[in-house]
Amino acid sequence: NLDSHEDYNLGICGYILLALSYALICLTFPFSLTVCLKVVQEYERAVMFRLGRILGGAKGPGLFIIIPCVDAYTKVDLRTVTFDVPPQEILTKDSVTVAVDAVVYFRVFDPVISITNVEDAPKSTQLLAATSLRNVLGTKSLQEILSDRESIAQTMQAALDEGTEGWGVRVERVEVKDVRLPVQLQRAMAAEAEAAREARAKVIAAEGEQKAARALKDAADVIMQSPTALQLRYLQT
């Protein structure tokens, strides 16, 4: 357990260096306070190392003390971070090439793990997000990508959460921002849509002609039953 590392694991050399550091602090007091006292903000935590070993859990928020020449610390931001996944050229399930980009929201929930288990947690999360976007969309057809973005975002979030859990990072939200189609495909889809509209217009016009013909037939049947009606209709016209 990382939290179990204490001073007694430092060894003889470590104890000697620690004693010398304490002596240096006492000799230079109170000027040494400017080096020993550190502050982290409410949204930050400090992960401390003593001679390369984790010293307890994360420190903060507020004031804490370090021992010069022995201790080192790294600040970790706990706020939610947003980044854009660069447009990825993806071959869909139905062999269509599209460029898709997304937005990912994540935050660090365990500062110690995010420092000790991965070199750069934010950068690693960004690279994993780009890979997950390609893997998830590669199993979808173009129609599914255009119409089912919510499901794709949830699938991506689950995949990222599983991959970043060991890094102390939690992915809070994923949004597919834009889907860009090739120009030739856009023209083909526009021509297809226009042809479909023209076909529907012709069907509607034919149905109108059919209804008009039936109405004329009914009118003719009525007029045939009365010769006077035909004369009156002629005079009216």
Disulfide bonds with the S-S distance in Angstrom:
none
